[in-house]
Each structure stands twice: as C-alpha cells, then as structure tokens.
Amino acid sequence: MGFREYLKPLPILSNDMGGGEIYLNHPVEKIIIDDNKVVGVVVGDEEHFFKTVH
C-alpha cells in the first residue's frame, strides 16, 4: 500500500492501445521493473508502461 504517489494523474503509455496518453487514477497493484528502473505499473489486470525517451 505504499504507492499512493501513483494515484495522481500521470501520463503513461498503455501497451495495448499502441500509443497515446492515458491518465492513471486507479490504485496501483504492482510496479513493473526492468533493468533496475520502474518502467510501468499494473492496475487491475492491465499493464501500463511509462513513456521512455530513447
């Protein structure tokens, strides 16, 4: 329950929408970590990935 900071609107990329910004305003169940970086969050049964700049 330590993820209340994620409840504020965050522009994130939904991997099943193929792009576009959506706003996360639901409780986060898990965070997704790749290469020691937080790259996204799990809300319900959906994974949402933060935008990354390459």
Sequence and secondary structure as in RCSB ss.txt:
>XXXX:A:sequence
MGFREYLKPLPILSNDMGGGEIYLNHPVEKIIIDDNKVVGVVVGDEEHFFKTVH
>XXXX:A:secstr
   GGGGS  EEEETTTTS EEE  S   EEEEETTEEEEEEETTEEEEE    
